[in-house]
Amino acid sequence: MKRYFKNIQSLLIVVLIVIIFLLRNCSGPVEPTERVIRDTIVEYVTIEKEYPVYVPKIKYVTKVDIDTFTTPIDTAAILADYYAIRTYEDTQVLDSLDLTITDTVSQNQILGRKIAYNFTYPRTTIKETIYLNKRELYFGVGVTGNLDQLQYLGGEMVFRNKKRQAYGLGVGVDQNLIPVISARMYWKLGK
């Protein structure tokens, strides 16, 4: 009688496992969930521009008549200073704009002007990578036993489908070198 109930108990366990397996797989199509990874890339772009040489035109000239000088005058030094070419450069830094104005002056007039600027602004790029659930296949080695004896040693493979369910199949030997086949099912718990 005890043996009879033991067989029914084993049969009920197998039947329940098959029912659970069928209920899980017959629940209808499950849309694969996707994983989205967003990367924000900030890149600073510098625009450099140089304008052509600007030659100003004279609008008016004011002449001053001087009759006498009270100090001695070195005419050669005055003429050397008058014909010397001086270059003045002014740089203004305003946040992301660097403005440089270069003036060339000689003979009491501006011979040329050059304006150059560097404008730096951030450009944000959002890169989006979408990973869908995909099928995966894993291979490995399985060992089962306790401290006294080895109960199972073999190779196993696990298949994961798009519904995030995993199925395993293993082939190995026990401590008496008798072939053993193992089958496994896994479900993802939670999200």
C-alpha beads as a LAMMPS data file, in Angstrom:
LAMMPS data file: protein, C-alpha beads

191 atoms
190 bonds

1 atom types
1 bond types

-500.0 500.0 xlo xhi
-500.0 500.0 ylo yhi
-500.0 500.0 zlo zhi

Masses

1 110.0

Atoms # bond

1 1 1 0.000 0.000 0.000
2 1 1 2.870 2.339 0.830
3 1 1 4.445 1.624 -2.541
4 1 1 1.177 2.389 -4.315
5 1 1 0.898 5.851 -2.702
6 1 1 4.540 6.567 -3.477
7 1 1 3.932 5.959 -7.200
8 1 1 0.774 8.123 -7.162
9 1 1 2.681 10.858 -5.375
10 1 1 5.443 10.797 -8.005
11 1 1 2.869 10.703 -10.800
12 1 1 0.997 13.686 -9.322
13 1 1 4.214 15.686 -9.071
14 1 1 5.047 14.989 -12.734
15 1 1 1.466 15.835 -13.827
16 1 1 1.548 19.115 -11.863
17 1 1 4.870 20.062 -13.408
18 1 1 3.510 19.393 -16.908
19 1 1 0.360 21.426 -16.153
20 1 1 2.428 24.344 -14.844
21 1 1 4.645 24.156 -17.927
22 1 1 1.648 24.187 -20.275
23 1 1 -0.059 27.033 -18.427
24 1 1 3.060 29.170 -18.561
25 1 1 3.602 28.617 -22.287
26 1 1 -0.060 28.875 -23.314
27 1 1 -0.619 32.246 -21.682
28 1 1 -0.513 34.005 -25.062
29 1 1 2.122 36.015 -26.830
30 1 1 4.203 38.236 -24.645
31 1 1 5.679 41.312 -26.213
32 1 1 9.400 41.374 -25.673
33 1 1 10.374 44.165 -23.354
34 1 1 13.093 46.474 -24.413
35 1 1 15.908 48.122 -22.603
36 1 1 16.816 51.679 -23.568
37 1 1 20.219 53.152 -22.845
38 1 1 20.658 56.890 -23.383
39 1 1 24.035 58.549 -23.585
40 1 1 24.276 62.332 -23.611
41 1 1 27.406 63.587 -25.308
42 1 1 28.310 67.275 -24.940
43 1 1 30.776 68.388 -27.554
44 1 1 32.189 71.923 -27.726
45 1 1 32.391 73.301 -31.240
46 1 1 34.703 76.228 -31.951
47 1 1 34.011 78.519 -34.885
48 1 1 37.024 80.520 -35.958
49 1 1 36.509 83.412 -38.329
50 1 1 38.873 86.061 -39.591
51 1 1 37.643 89.069 -41.490
52 1 1 39.630 90.627 -44.338
53 1 1 41.847 93.621 -43.672
54 1 1 39.827 96.772 -43.224
55 1 1 41.345 100.061 -44.422
56 1 1 39.529 103.038 -42.912
57 1 1 38.855 106.193 -44.857
58 1 1 39.591 109.657 -43.435
59 1 1 36.485 111.645 -42.516
60 1 1 38.082 114.868 -41.309
61 1 1 41.506 116.321 -40.405
62 1 1 42.057 118.992 -37.787
63 1 1 45.148 121.137 -38.306
64 1 1 46.753 123.090 -35.491
65 1 1 49.131 125.974 -36.226
66 1 1 52.102 126.192 -33.874
67 1 1 54.376 129.214 -34.207
68 1 1 56.906 128.766 -31.480
69 1 1 58.248 125.977 -29.267
70 1 1 59.657 126.580 -25.830
71 1 1 61.621 123.322 -25.639
72 1 1 64.332 122.146 -28.004
73 1 1 62.959 119.828 -30.734
74 1 1 64.721 116.817 -32.249
75 1 1 63.312 116.668 -35.753
76 1 1 64.874 113.303 -36.596
77 1 1 63.237 111.664 -33.558
78 1 1 59.866 113.157 -34.453
79 1 1 60.127 111.927 -38.053
80 1 1 61.246 108.432 -36.895
81 1 1 58.252 108.267 -34.546
82 1 1 55.937 109.607 -37.269
83 1 1 56.939 106.948 -39.828
84 1 1 57.119 104.060 -37.332
85 1 1 54.488 101.341 -37.799
86 1 1 52.784 100.333 -34.575
87 1 1 50.492 97.351 -34.162
88 1 1 47.906 97.397 -31.413
89 1 1 46.005 94.277 -30.452
90 1 1 42.995 94.197 -28.169
91 1 1 41.485 90.889 -27.014
92 1 1 38.080 90.700 -25.347
93 1 1 36.992 87.424 -23.719
94 1 1 33.247 87.229 -23.238
95 1 1 32.054 83.838 -21.906
96 1 1 32.274 81.714 -25.068
97 1 1 33.376 84.477 -27.475
98 1 1 37.014 85.538 -27.885
99 1 1 37.224 88.712 -29.975
100 1 1 40.598 90.030 -31.182
101 1 1 40.978 93.418 -32.888
102 1 1 44.359 94.202 -34.427
103 1 1 45.076 97.789 -35.617
104 1 1 48.155 98.932 -37.544
105 1 1 48.927 102.655 -37.109
106 1 1 51.531 104.828 -38.874
107 1 1 51.795 108.472 -39.913
108 1 1 48.917 109.394 -37.570
109 1 1 46.418 107.152 -39.344
110 1 1 45.122 103.595 -39.165
111 1 1 46.724 101.621 -41.975
112 1 1 44.750 98.449 -41.379
113 1 1 42.388 96.657 -39.032
114 1 1 41.840 92.931 -38.640
115 1 1 39.036 91.371 -36.590
116 1 1 39.137 87.692 -35.638
117 1 1 36.970 85.702 -33.253
118 1 1 36.621 82.264 -31.756
119 1 1 33.098 81.295 -30.801
120 1 1 32.685 78.137 -28.722
121 1 1 29.261 76.680 -28.080
122 1 1 28.178 73.322 -26.693
123 1 1 26.423 70.860 -28.971
124 1 1 24.499 68.157 -27.125
125 1 1 23.982 64.827 -28.843
126 1 1 21.662 62.249 -27.312
127 1 1 22.464 58.763 -28.476
128 1 1 19.815 56.151 -27.857
129 1 1 20.542 52.444 -27.983
130 1 1 17.637 50.016 -27.752
131 1 1 18.215 46.420 -26.766
132 1 1 15.389 43.980 -27.328
133 1 1 15.162 40.672 -25.547
134 1 1 16.782 38.113 -27.728
135 1 1 17.252 34.395 -27.636
136 1 1 20.388 33.206 -25.867
137 1 1 22.047 29.834 -25.471
138 1 1 24.406 28.994 -22.606
139 1 1 26.701 25.992 -22.112
140 1 1 28.266 24.891 -18.857
141 1 1 29.211 22.139 -16.445
142 1 1 27.031 20.866 -13.615
143 1 1 28.098 19.061 -10.435
144 1 1 25.745 17.744 -7.747
145 1 1 26.646 15.910 -4.583
146 1 1 27.415 16.193 -0.919
147 1 1 30.593 15.882 1.126
148 1 1 30.575 12.065 1.018
149 1 1 29.796 11.308 -2.601
150 1 1 29.375 12.742 -6.066
151 1 1 25.841 12.309 -7.375
152 1 1 26.056 13.952 -10.800
153 1 1 28.740 15.308 -13.116
154 1 1 27.941 16.431 -16.656
155 1 1 27.560 19.088 -19.291
156 1 1 24.505 21.298 -19.478
157 1 1 22.978 23.843 -21.808
158 1 1 20.361 26.485 -21.065
159 1 1 18.223 28.211 -23.697
160 1 1 16.602 31.585 -22.896
161 1 1 13.755 32.748 -25.142
162 1 1 12.262 36.189 -25.822
163 1 1 9.692 35.695 -23.059
164 1 1 12.569 35.478 -20.563
165 1 1 11.951 31.829 -19.848
166 1 1 14.910 29.459 -19.666
167 1 1 15.028 25.735 -20.415
168 1 1 17.933 23.532 -19.463
169 1 1 19.083 20.116 -20.622
170 1 1 21.988 18.212 -19.173
171 1 1 23.728 14.916 -19.823
172 1 1 26.186 13.396 -17.381
173 1 1 27.055 10.458 -15.160
174 1 1 26.506 9.588 -11.516
175 1 1 29.002 8.070 -9.051
176 1 1 28.519 4.607 -10.624
177 1 1 29.166 6.018 -14.145
178 1 1 25.518 5.455 -15.125
179 1 1 24.257 8.018 -17.680
180 1 1 21.902 10.648 -16.246
181 1 1 19.727 13.106 -18.172
182 1 1 18.455 16.269 -16.492
183 1 1 15.830 18.770 -17.677
184 1 1 15.187 22.186 -16.136
185 1 1 12.826 25.138 -16.546
186 1 1 13.324 28.657 -15.175
187 1 1 11.081 31.735 -15.075
188 1 1 12.109 35.279 -14.335
189 1 1 10.642 36.556 -11.083
190 1 1 9.732 40.201 -10.847
191 1 1 10.353 42.789 -13.516

Bonds

1 1 1 2
2 1 2 3
3 1 3 4
4 1 4 5
5 1 5 6
6 1 6 7
7 1 7 8
8 1 8 9
9 1 9 10
10 1 10 11
11 1 11 12
12 1 12 13
13 1 13 14
14 1 14 15
15 1 15 16
16 1 16 17
17 1 17 18
18 1 18 19
19 1 19 20
20 1 20 21
21 1 21 22
22 1 22 23
23 1 23 24
24 1 24 25
25 1 25 26
26 1 26 27
27 1 27 28
28 1 28 29
29 1 29 30
30 1 30 31
31 1 31 32
32 1 32 33
33 1 33 34
34 1 34 35
35 1 35 36
36 1 36 37
37 1 37 38
38 1 38 39
39 1 39 40
40 1 40 41
41 1 41 42
42 1 42 43
43 1 43 44
44 1 44 45
45 1 45 46
46 1 46 47
47 1 47 48
48 1 48 49
49 1 49 50
50 1 50 51
51 1 51 52
52 1 52 53
53 1 53 54
54 1 54 55
55 1 55 56
56 1 56 57
57 1 57 58
58 1 58 59
59 1 59 60
60 1 60 61
61 1 61 62
62 1 62 63
63 1 63 64
64 1 64 65
65 1 65 66
66 1 66 67
67 1 67 68
68 1 68 69
69 1 69 70
70 1 70 71
71 1 71 72
72 1 72 73
73 1 73 74
74 1 74 75
75 1 75 76
76 1 76 77
77 1 77 78
78 1 78 79
79 1 79 80
80 1 80 81
81 1 81 82
82 1 82 83
83 1 83 84
84 1 84 85
85 1 85 86
86 1 86 87
87 1 87 88
88 1 88 89
89 1 89 90
90 1 90 91
91 1 91 92
92 1 92 93
93 1 93 94
94 1 94 95
95 1 95 96
96 1 96 97
97 1 97 98
98 1 98 99
99 1 99 100
100 1 100 101
101 1 101 102
102 1 102 103
103 1 103 104
104 1 104 105
105 1 105 106
106 1 106 107
107 1 107 108
108 1 108 109
109 1 109 110
110 1 110 111
111 1 111 112
112 1 112 113
113 1 113 114
114 1 114 115
115 1 115 116
116 1 116 117
117 1 117 118
118 1 118 119
119 1 119 120
120 1 120 121
121 1 121 122
122 1 122 123
123 1 123 124
124 1 124 125
125 1 125 126
126 1 126 127
127 1 127 128
128 1 128 129
129 1 129 130
130 1 130 131
131 1 131 132
132 1 132 133
133 1 133 134
134 1 134 135
135 1 135 136
136 1 136 137
137 1 137 138
138 1 138 139
139 1 139 140
140 1 140 141
141 1 141 142
142 1 142 143
143 1 143 144
144 1 144 145
145 1 145 146
146 1 146 147
147 1 147 148
148 1 148 149
149 1 149 150
150 1 150 151
151 1 151 152
152 1 152 153
153 1 153 154
154 1 154 155
155 1 155 156
156 1 156 157
157 1 157 158
158 1 158 159
159 1 159 160
160 1 160 161
161 1 161 162
162 1 162 163
163 1 163 164
164 1 164 165
165 1 165 166
166 1 166 167
167 1 167 168
168 1 168 169
169 1 169 170
170 1 170 171
171 1 171 172
172 1 172 173
173 1 173 174
174 1 174 175
175 1 175 176
176 1 176 177
177 1 177 178
178 1 178 179
179 1 179 180
180 1 180 181
181 1 181 182
182 1 182 183
183 1 183 184
184 1 184 185
185 1 185 186
186 1 186 187
187 1 187 188
188 1 188 189
189 1 189 190
190 1 190 191
